[in-house]
């Protein structure tokens, strides 16, 4: 039996809590800080996951065996190294990469150079900063629109602009570099060739030498139907992805996943955990748009429900360096998730709105994201409020069930996209 501390408070963490708590290997289970949904699976601890000393105290006090950071911030800030360099903590299994490994997500420039070194297909790019601002403007003017402008560091999923013309591209570039739109995160900016294709997310779980693949997914980032409007953290997701057939996935493994895992190992980078590959299929060829050093959200809400293996057992195999002994089982069922959000999201949004209707939901899984408990009731506490995930024999069938239940949950200002999975 393993005592587990899961860090985070979103829909991803609620889904992971649901899965981890099912394992016969799961002992005492804590989530920090958690949300109104995670309390059904373990004990919520009111501490910040970025406060490493508070996390340490919780681990020591509760005799934790496995630390599972859900979000990217603690990983990029080096929580793996913090634990491994502390005699009181180094025995704890940390599900995630070292600080160096987390740079795959923490720095777009780092990840681009890594892909270049290992011949991993990605869009052509250049990086610029305040000292090379004029060269950046000249580069934009030479580029064919649309032009992709990316803040180098973490910007809560908002640091990417796809500019349809040169004027907008220069404006976005200036806002990031000269006006510090994202603070430190946009001191360096990557300007990238636009790839025209269809996106998907692929997830590998690695022990540093071996890896297993989880079910693939596709998420829907734009707030508006028909993929219009501002980018969000994700308005819904589906799994499996119909166009990710065996031939395409073989290219993904051969050209992207294996060179990534081998490249990290060859460079001496410690990486034990999830690698999220944000991919785009251009004609029949896969390219990497981005890496993440953790599971995606809302992709987790469809990927983990389709994973039939015991997640705690997988983590133990990872810690033992024996993922080569594991065969991952994927459900033959499809999964579809619809995200209910607050009015105004992804801009400013209200909090504290009372939620009702949970008792009416049948045949779907509810993964809380931005929720909390107030006066014994559940209230909204974030932009993305709750993910509704359903299984079906087809993606369409799964989503129909999610939409049926989405209509039953109520709070003032509720909004959700009604066309998740529209291409299929």
Buried (B, 14 or more C-beta within 10 A) or exposed (E): EBBBBBBBBBBBBBBBBBBBBEBEBBBBBBBBBBBBBBBEBBBBBEBBBBEBEBBBEBBEEBEBBBBBBBBBBBBBBBBBBBBBEBEEBEEBBBBBBBBBBBBBBBBBBBBBEBBEEBEBBBBEBBBBBEEBBEEBBEBBEEBEBBBBBBBBBBBEBBBBBBBEEBEBBBBBBBBBBEEEBBEEBBBBBBBBBBBEBEBBBBBBBBBBBBBBBBBBBBBBBBBEBEBEBEBBBBBBBBBBBBBBEEEBBEBBBEBBBBBBBEBBBEEEBBBBBBBBBBBBBBEEEBBBBBBBBBBBBBBBBBBBBBBEBBBBBBBBBBBEEEBEEBEBEBBEBBBBBBBBBBBEBBEEBEBEBEBEBBEEBEEBBBBBBBBBBBEEEBBBBBBBBBBBBBBBEBBEBBBBBBBBBBEBBBBEBBBBBEBBBEEB
